Amino acid sequence: MFCLQHQILSYQNKYVGKKAVILCNGPSLNDVDLSRLENHFCFGLNKINLIFDRTAFRPSCIVAVNNLVIEQNRDFFSQTNIPIFLDGVASKNLIHRPNHIHLCCHEGGFSKC
């Protein structure tokens, strides 16, 4: 497992002054015109890829820190080119790819690496 601080730092101030959207999961996404988000930085959460067969929309990145979600979505996370922020410990059994950013944090935060 590796913790690549420089990958996280590459995002520092990259989108200063820009709007960002956090997309949660759920059936209400079926009623949203996601094309309106094309010019915004979008964080997709957990298994946001479950809507991909119904829309051309793709989030700017995906964040998942729940062990079960990471395990259930293992094949997608191992194959996608979308940048993914993953819990470092929960993702230890994934195939590591350059677009995976493993969150190795401090006490009270995400898992320790």
DSSP file with accessible surface (Angstrom, degrees, kcal/mol):
  #  RESIDUE AA STRUCTURE BP1 BP2  ACC     N-H-->O    O-->H-N    N-H-->O    O-->H-N    TCO  KAPPA ALPHA  PHI   PSI    X-CA   Y-CA   Z-CA
    1    1 A M              0   0  110      0, 0.0     2,-0.4     0, 0.0    88,-0.0   0.000 360.0 360.0 360.0 147.7    0.0    0.0    0.0
    2    2 A F        -     0   0   73     86,-0.1     2,-0.6     2,-0.0   100,-0.2  -0.981 360.0-150.6-138.0 148.0    1.2    3.5   -0.7
    3    3 A a        -     0   0   60     -2,-0.4     2,-1.0    98,-0.1     3,-0.2  -0.967  14.1-165.1-116.1 112.5    0.3    6.9    0.5
    4    4 A L    >>  +     0   0   50     -2,-0.6     4,-1.3    98,-0.3     3,-0.9  -0.757  12.7 176.1-106.9  89.5    1.1    9.5   -2.2
    5    5 A Q  H 3> S+     0   0  139     -2,-1.0     4,-2.9     1,-0.3     5,-0.2   0.861  79.5  62.0 -60.6 -34.8    1.0   12.9   -0.6
    6    6 A H  H 3> S+     0   0  129      1,-0.2     4,-1.4     2,-0.2    -1,-0.3   0.839  99.6  55.6 -64.6 -28.6    2.1   14.6   -3.8
    7    7 A Q  H <4 S+     0   0   28     -3,-0.9     4,-0.4     2,-0.2    -1,-0.2   0.930 110.8  43.7 -66.4 -43.2   -1.0   13.3   -5.5
    8    8 A I  H >< S+     0   0   67     -4,-1.3     3,-1.9     1,-0.2     4,-0.4   0.932 111.6  53.9 -66.4 -43.4   -3.2   14.9   -2.9
    9    9 A L  H >< S+     0   0   83     -4,-2.9     3,-1.3     1,-0.3    -1,-0.2   0.782  93.8  70.8 -64.1 -24.2   -1.1   18.1   -3.0
   10   10 A S  T 3< S+     0   0   70     -4,-1.4    -1,-0.3     1,-0.3    -2,-0.2   0.729  98.3  51.1 -65.3 -17.7   -1.6   18.3   -6.8
   11   11 A Y  T X  S+     0   0   54     -3,-1.9     3,-1.7    -4,-0.4     4,-0.5   0.591  81.0 119.1 -91.3 -12.9   -5.2   19.2   -6.1
   12   12 A Q  T <  S-     0   0  125     -3,-1.3     4,-0.0    -4,-0.4    -3,-0.0  -0.352  95.6 -13.7 -61.2 124.6   -4.3   22.0   -3.7
   13   13 A N  T >  S+     0   0  121     -2,-0.1     3,-1.0     1,-0.1    -1,-0.3   0.518  98.4 125.2  62.8   7.6   -5.7   25.3   -5.0
   14   14 A K  T <  S+     0   0  118     -3,-1.7    -2,-0.1     1,-0.2    -1,-0.1   0.827  82.0  29.9 -65.1 -31.5   -6.3   23.8   -8.4
   15   15 A Y  T >  S+     0   0   88     -4,-0.5     3,-2.2     3,-0.1    -1,-0.2   0.015  81.5 156.2-119.9  28.3   -9.9   24.8   -8.4
   16   16 A V  T <  S+     0   0  102     -3,-1.0     3,-0.1     1,-0.3    -4,-0.0  -0.291  73.9  13.3 -58.0 131.7   -9.8   28.0   -6.3
   17   17 A G  T 3  S+     0   0   84      1,-0.3    -1,-0.3     0, 0.0     2,-0.3   0.401 103.5 115.3  83.2  -3.5  -12.8   30.2   -7.1
   18   18 A K    <   -     0   0  150     -3,-2.2    -1,-0.3     1,-0.0     2,-0.2  -0.667  69.9-109.7 -97.1 154.6  -14.6   27.5   -9.0
   19   19 A K        -     0   0  155     -2,-0.3    22,-1.6    20,-0.2     2,-0.3  -0.575  32.6-164.5 -79.5 145.4  -17.9   25.9   -8.0
   20   20 A A  E     -a   41   0A  63     -2,-0.2     2,-0.4    20,-0.2    22,-0.2  -0.965   4.3-157.5-130.5 148.2  -17.9   22.3   -6.8
   21   21 A V  E     -a   42   0A  41     20,-2.6    22,-3.2    -2,-0.3     2,-0.6  -0.981   7.1-150.6-126.8 137.3  -20.7   19.9   -6.4
   22   22 A I  E     -a   43   0A 111     -2,-0.4     2,-0.7    20,-0.2    22,-0.2  -0.945  15.6-157.7-107.1 117.7  -20.9   16.8   -4.2
   23   23 A L  E     -a   44   0A  15     20,-3.4    22,-1.8    -2,-0.6     2,-0.1  -0.862   7.0-166.7-101.2 114.3  -23.2   14.2   -5.7
   24   24 A C        -     0   0   79     -2,-0.7     2,-0.3    20,-0.2     5,-0.0  -0.331  25.4-103.8 -84.9 175.8  -24.6   11.7   -3.2
   25   25 A N        +     0   0   66     -2,-0.1     3,-0.1    19,-0.1    -1,-0.1  -0.670  59.2 100.7-102.0 158.1  -26.3    8.5   -4.3
   26   26 A G  S >  S-     0   0   34     -2,-0.3     3,-1.7     1,-0.1     4,-0.3  -0.719  78.0 -76.5 147.8 166.3  -29.9    7.6   -4.5
   27   27 A P  G >  S+     0   0  107      0, 0.0     3,-1.7     0, 0.0     4,-0.3   0.749 113.7  74.7 -63.7 -21.8  -33.0    7.3   -6.7
   28   28 A S  G >  S+     0   0   81      1,-0.3     3,-1.7     2,-0.2     4,-0.1   0.773  80.5  72.5 -65.2 -21.3  -33.5   11.1   -6.9
   29   29 A L  G X  S+     0   0   15     -3,-1.7     3,-1.4     1,-0.3    -1,-0.3   0.778  83.9  68.7 -63.1 -23.3  -30.5   11.3   -9.2
   30   30 A N  G <  S+     0   0   88     -3,-1.7    -1,-0.3    -4,-0.3    -2,-0.2   0.737 100.2  48.4 -65.5 -20.9  -32.7    9.7  -11.9
   31   31 A D  G <  S+     0   0  145     -3,-1.7     2,-0.4    -4,-0.3    -1,-0.3   0.304  93.9  96.0-101.1   7.5  -34.7   13.0  -11.9
   32   32 A V  S <  S-     0   0   72     -3,-1.4     2,-1.4    -4,-0.1     3,-0.1  -0.836  73.0-132.6-105.6 135.7  -31.7   15.3  -12.2
   33   33 A D    >   -     0   0   92     -2,-0.4     3,-1.5     1,-0.2     4,-0.1  -0.691  26.7-177.4 -82.0  92.2  -30.4   16.8  -15.4
   34   34 A L  G >   +     0   0    9     -2,-1.4     3,-2.0     1,-0.3    -1,-0.2   0.674  69.2  79.3 -70.6 -15.0  -26.7   16.0  -14.8
   35   35 A S  G >  S+     0   0   57      1,-0.3     3,-1.5     2,-0.2    -1,-0.3   0.775  80.6  69.9 -63.7 -21.3  -25.7   17.7  -18.0
   36   36 A R  G <  S+     0   0  193     -3,-1.5     3,-0.3     1,-0.3    -1,-0.3   0.644  93.0  58.6 -69.3 -11.8  -26.0   21.0  -16.1
   37   37 A L  G X  S+     0   0   28     -3,-2.0     3,-2.1     1,-0.2    -1,-0.3   0.391  70.7 107.7 -97.5   3.8  -23.0   20.0  -14.1
   38   38 A E  T <  S+     0   0  143     -3,-1.5    -1,-0.2     1,-0.3    -2,-0.1   0.794  81.6  44.1 -56.0 -33.3  -20.6   19.7  -17.0
   39   39 A N  T 3  S+     0   0  155     -3,-0.3     2,-0.3    -4,-0.2    -1,-0.3   0.188 102.6  82.5-100.3  18.3  -18.6   22.8  -16.2
   40   40 A H  S <  S-     0   0   60     -3,-2.1     2,-0.5   -22,-0.1   -20,-0.2  -0.899  85.1-110.2-120.4 150.2  -18.3   22.2  -12.5
   41   41 A F  E     -a   20   0A  19    -22,-1.6   -20,-2.6    -2,-0.3     2,-0.5  -0.683  43.2-163.7 -75.5 124.2  -15.9   20.1  -10.5
   42   42 A C  E     -a   21   0A   1     -2,-0.5    19,-1.6   -22,-0.2    18,-1.3  -0.954  17.4-155.1-121.4 126.6  -18.1   17.2   -9.2
   43   43 A F  E     -ab  22  61A  63    -22,-3.2   -20,-3.4    -2,-0.5     2,-0.4  -0.872  14.6-159.4 -92.2 117.3  -17.3   14.8   -6.4
   44   44 A G  E     -ab  23  62A   0     17,-2.9    19,-2.5    -2,-0.7     2,-0.3  -0.827  14.3-139.2 -93.3 139.2  -19.2   11.6   -6.9
   45   45 A L  E >   - b   0  63A  40    -22,-1.8     3,-0.7    -2,-0.4    19,-0.2  -0.773  46.2 -42.0-105.3 146.3  -19.6    9.5   -3.8
   46   46 A N  T 3  S+     0   0   53     17,-2.6     3,-0.3    -2,-0.3     2,-0.2  -0.140 128.2   4.3  52.0-109.6  -19.4    5.8   -3.2
   47   47 A K  T >  S+     0   0   55      1,-0.2     3,-2.2     2,-0.1    -1,-0.2  -0.242  77.4 140.1-105.9  47.4  -21.1    3.9   -6.0
   48   48 A I  G X   +     0   0    0     -3,-0.7     3,-2.0     1,-0.3     4,-0.2   0.794  60.7  77.5 -58.6 -24.1  -22.0    6.9   -8.2
   49   49 A N  G >  S+     0   0   23     -3,-0.3     3,-1.5     1,-0.3     4,-0.3   0.662  70.6  82.9 -63.8 -12.6  -21.0    4.7  -11.2
   50   50 A L  G <  S+     0   0  100     -3,-2.2     3,-0.3     1,-0.3    -1,-0.3   0.727  90.7  50.8 -66.0 -16.8  -24.4    2.9  -10.8
   51   51 A I  G X> S+     0   0   12     -3,-2.0     3,-2.2     1,-0.2     4,-0.6   0.531  82.5  94.6 -93.5  -5.5  -26.0    5.7  -12.8
   52   52 A F  G X4 S+     0   0   26     -3,-1.5     3,-0.6     1,-0.3    -1,-0.2   0.778  77.2  59.2 -62.6 -26.5  -23.4    5.5  -15.7
   53   53 A D  G 34 S+     0   0  132     -4,-0.3    -1,-0.3    -3,-0.3    -2,-0.1   0.642 110.9  43.5 -77.2  -7.8  -25.6    3.2  -17.8
   54   54 A R  G <4 S+     0   0  137     -3,-2.2     2,-0.3     1,-0.1    -1,-0.2   0.415 118.1  33.4-114.3  -1.2  -28.3    5.9  -17.8
   55   55 A T    <<  -     0   0   42     -4,-0.6    -1,-0.1    -3,-0.6     0, 0.0  -0.996  60.2-137.0-153.2 154.5  -26.3    9.1  -18.4
   56   56 A A  S    S+     0   0   96     -2,-0.3    -1,-0.1    -3,-0.1    -4,-0.1   0.577  72.7 115.8 -85.5 -10.1  -23.2   10.4  -20.2
   57   57 A F        -     0   0   17     -6,-0.1    -2,-0.1    -3,-0.0    -3,-0.1  -0.300  42.3-177.3 -62.0 138.7  -22.3   12.4  -17.1
   58   58 A R        -     0   0  111    -24,-0.1   -16,-0.1   -20,-0.0    -2,-0.0  -0.997  24.4-122.4-134.9 134.9  -19.1   11.4  -15.3
   59   59 A P        -     0   0    7      0, 0.0   -16,-0.2     0, 0.0     3,-0.1  -0.305  21.2-119.1 -70.5 162.0  -17.9   13.1  -12.0
   60   60 A S  S    S-     0   0   43    -18,-1.3     2,-0.3     1,-0.2   -17,-0.2   0.822  92.4 -11.9 -68.6 -33.4  -14.5   14.8  -11.9
   61   61 A C  E     -b   43   0A   0    -19,-1.6   -17,-2.9    21,-0.1     2,-0.4  -0.964  65.6-127.5-157.6 168.5  -13.5   12.3   -9.1
   62   62 A I  E     -bc  44  84A   0     21,-2.1    23,-3.3    -2,-0.3     2,-0.4  -0.981  14.7-159.2-126.6 139.3  -15.0    9.7   -6.8
   63   63 A V  E     +bc  45  85A  34    -19,-2.5   -17,-2.6    -2,-0.4     2,-0.3  -0.974  17.7 163.1-120.0 129.8  -14.6    9.5   -3.1
   64   64 A A  E     + c   0  86A   0     21,-2.5    23,-1.4    -2,-0.4    -2,-0.0  -0.952  12.5 156.6-146.6 125.3  -15.2    6.3   -1.1
   65   65 A V        +     0   0   52     -2,-0.3     2,-0.4    21,-0.2    25,-0.1   0.431  46.0 104.6-124.6  -4.7  -14.0    5.6    2.5
   66   66 A N     >  -     0   0   80      1,-0.1     4,-2.5    24,-0.0     5,-0.2  -0.658  64.5-142.2 -84.1 128.1  -16.5    2.9    3.5
   67   67 A N  H  > S+     0   0  106     -2,-0.4     4,-2.4     1,-0.2     5,-0.2   0.896 100.1  47.7 -54.4 -47.6  -15.0   -0.6    3.6
   68   68 A L  H  > S+     0   0  106      2,-0.2     4,-2.9     1,-0.2     5,-0.2   0.920 111.3  49.9 -64.9 -43.6  -18.1   -2.3    2.3
   69   69 A V  H  > S+     0   0   21      2,-0.2     4,-1.9     1,-0.2    -1,-0.2   0.927 111.5  49.2 -60.9 -43.7  -18.6    0.1   -0.5
   70   70 A I  H  < S+     0   0    3     -4,-2.5    -1,-0.2     1,-0.2    -2,-0.2   0.932 113.3  46.5 -64.2 -42.5  -15.0   -0.2   -1.7
   71   71 A E  H >< S+     0   0   98     -4,-2.4     3,-1.2    -5,-0.2     4,-0.2   0.934 113.5  48.0 -65.4 -44.6  -15.3   -4.0   -1.6
   72   72 A Q  H 3< S+     0   0  107     -4,-2.9     3,-0.2     1,-0.3    -1,-0.2   0.804 118.6  41.0 -66.1 -27.8  -18.6   -4.1   -3.5
   73   73 A N  T 3X S+     0   0   12     -4,-1.9     4,-2.6    -5,-0.2     5,-0.3   0.168  79.5 119.4-106.3  17.4  -17.3   -1.6   -6.1
   74   74 A R  H <> S+     0   0   75     -3,-1.2     4,-2.0     1,-0.2    21,-0.2   0.865  71.7  50.8 -53.4 -46.3  -13.9   -3.2   -6.4
   75   75 A D  H  > S+     0   0  114     -4,-0.2     4,-0.7    -3,-0.2    -1,-0.2   0.938 113.1  45.4 -63.2 -45.0  -14.1   -4.1  -10.1
   76   76 A F  H >> S+     0   0   44      1,-0.2     4,-2.5     2,-0.2     3,-1.4   0.950 113.4  49.0 -63.1 -48.9  -15.1   -0.6  -11.1
   77   77 A F  H 3< S+     0   0    0     -4,-2.6    -1,-0.2     1,-0.3    -2,-0.2   0.832 110.1  53.2 -61.0 -30.9  -12.5    1.1   -8.9
   78   78 A S  H 3< S+     0   0   15     -4,-2.0    -1,-0.3    -5,-0.3    -2,-0.2   0.614 119.1  33.2 -78.6 -12.7   -9.8   -1.3  -10.4
   79   79 A Q  H << S+     0   0  139     -3,-1.4    -2,-0.2    -4,-0.7    -1,-0.2   0.678  92.5  96.9-115.9 -25.7  -10.7   -0.4  -14.0
   80   80 A T     <  -     0   0   18     -4,-2.5    19,-0.2    -5,-0.2     4,-0.1  -0.288  55.0-151.7 -73.2 154.8  -11.9    3.2  -14.2
   81   81 A N        +     0   0  123      2,-0.1    -1,-0.1    17,-0.1     3,-0.1   0.386  63.5 113.2-100.0  -1.2   -9.7    6.1  -15.2
   82   82 A I  S    S-     0   0   23      1,-0.1   -21,-0.1   -21,-0.0   -22,-0.1  -0.522  83.3-101.7 -67.3 134.6  -11.7    8.6  -13.1
   83   83 A P        -     0   0   34      0, 0.0   -21,-2.1     0, 0.0     2,-0.4  -0.381  44.4-161.6 -58.4 135.1   -9.5    9.9  -10.2
   84   84 A I  E     -cd  62 100A   0     15,-2.6    17,-3.4   -23,-0.2     2,-0.7  -0.985  16.8-155.4-128.7 127.2  -10.6    8.1   -7.0
   85   85 A F  E     +cd  63 101A  24    -23,-3.3   -21,-2.5    -2,-0.4     2,-0.3  -0.907  29.7 176.7 -99.0 114.9  -10.0    9.1   -3.4
   86   86 A L  E     -cd  64 102A   0     15,-2.6    17,-3.8    -2,-0.7   -21,-0.2  -0.906  39.7 -99.0-123.6 149.4  -10.1    5.9   -1.4
   87   87 A D  E  >  - d   0 103A  10    -23,-1.4     4,-1.7    -2,-0.3    17,-0.1  -0.458  36.9-135.9 -60.1 128.2   -9.5    5.0    2.2
   88   88 A G  T  4 S+     0   0    0     15,-2.0    -1,-0.1    23,-0.2    16,-0.1   0.872  98.3  38.2 -61.4 -40.1   -6.0    3.6    2.3
   89   89 A V  T >4 S+     0   0   51     14,-0.3     3,-1.7     1,-0.2     4,-0.2   0.936 115.0  51.5 -78.7 -44.9   -6.7    0.6    4.5
   90   90 A A  T 34 S+     0   0   20      1,-0.3     3,-0.4   -25,-0.1    -2,-0.2   0.792 111.7  49.2 -64.0 -24.9  -10.0   -0.3    3.1
   91   91 A S  T >< S+     0   0    0     -4,-1.7     3,-2.2     1,-0.2    -1,-0.3   0.323  74.9 111.8 -97.9  12.1   -8.6   -0.3   -0.5
   92   92 A K  T <  S+     0   0  114     -3,-1.7    -1,-0.2     1,-0.3    -2,-0.1   0.752  76.3  51.9 -61.0 -23.7   -5.6   -2.4    0.3
   93   93 A N  T 3  S+     0   0   99     -3,-0.4    -1,-0.3    -4,-0.2     2,-0.2   0.395  89.4 102.2 -95.6   5.6   -6.9   -5.3   -1.9
   94   94 A L  S <  S-     0   0   10     -3,-2.2     2,-0.5     1,-0.1   -19,-0.1  -0.485  86.2-101.0 -82.0 157.7   -7.5   -3.3   -5.0
   95   95 A I        -     0   0  115    -21,-0.2     2,-0.3    -2,-0.2    -1,-0.1  -0.678  45.8-126.2 -72.3 121.8   -5.3   -3.2   -8.0
   96   96 A H        +     0   0   62     -2,-0.5    -1,-0.0    -4,-0.1   -18,-0.0  -0.587  34.4 178.8 -78.9 132.7   -3.4    0.1   -7.5
   97   97 A R    >   -     0   0   61     -2,-0.3     3,-2.1     1,-0.0   -18,-0.0  -0.897  42.9-106.5-129.4 160.5   -3.5    2.5  -10.4
   98   98 A P  T 3  S+     0   0  114      0, 0.0   -17,-0.1     0, 0.0    -2,-0.0   0.773 118.0  57.2 -59.7 -25.9   -2.1    5.9  -10.9
   99   99 A N  T 3  S+     0   0   24    -19,-0.2   -15,-2.6   -16,-0.1     2,-0.5   0.470  85.0  98.7 -86.0   0.5   -5.5    7.5  -10.6
  100  100 A H  E <   -d   84   0A   0     -3,-2.1     2,-0.6   -17,-0.2   -15,-0.2  -0.767  53.8-169.1 -88.5 126.2   -6.1    6.0   -7.1
  101  101 A I  E     -d   85   0A   6    -17,-3.4   -15,-2.6    -2,-0.5     2,-0.5  -0.963  12.4-150.0-116.2 111.6   -5.3    8.5   -4.3
  102  102 A H  E     -d   86   0A   2     -2,-0.6     2,-0.8  -100,-0.2   -98,-0.3  -0.744   9.1-136.8 -90.7 123.3   -5.2    6.6   -1.0
  103  103 A L  E     +d   87   0A  20    -17,-3.8   -15,-2.0    -2,-0.5     2,-0.6  -0.700  27.4 173.4 -83.2 108.2   -6.3    8.7    2.0
  104  104 A b        +     0   0   38     -2,-0.8     8,-0.2   -17,-0.1     2,-0.1  -0.941  21.2 167.0-116.5 105.2   -3.9    8.0    4.8
  105  105 A C        -     0   0   42      6,-1.8     8,-0.2    -2,-0.6     3,-0.1  -0.415  30.9 -88.0-118.5-169.8   -4.8   10.4    7.5
  106  106 A H    >   -     0   0  136      1,-0.2     3,-2.1    -2,-0.1    -1,-0.2  -0.209  61.8 -56.8 -93.6 177.5   -4.3   11.3   11.1
  107  107 A E  T 3  S+     0   0  155      1,-0.3    -1,-0.2    -2,-0.1     3,-0.1  -0.269 124.8  22.2 -57.9 139.7   -6.1   10.3   14.3
  108  108 A G  T 3  S+     0   0   93      1,-0.3    -1,-0.3    -3,-0.1     3,-0.1   0.363 117.5  74.2  83.7  -5.4   -9.8   11.0   14.2
  109  109 A G  S <  S-     0   0   42     -3,-2.1    -1,-0.3     1,-0.4     3,-0.1   0.097  97.6 -32.5-109.9-136.2   -9.8   11.0   10.5
  110  110 A F  S    S-     0   0   85      1,-0.2    -1,-0.4    -3,-0.1    -2,-0.1  -0.048  88.6 -56.9 -75.2-173.2   -9.6    8.3    7.9
  111  111 A S        -     0   0   28     -8,-0.2    -6,-1.8   -46,-0.1     2,-0.4  -0.206  54.3-115.6 -67.5 156.3   -7.6    5.1    8.5
  112  112 A K              0   0  125     -8,-0.2    -6,-0.1    -3,-0.1    -1,-0.1  -0.732 360.0 360.0 -90.6 141.1   -4.0    5.2    9.2
  113  113 A b              0   0   82     -2,-0.4   -24,-0.0    -8,-0.2    -9,-0.0  -0.746 360.0 360.0 -99.7 360.0   -1.5    3.7    6.7
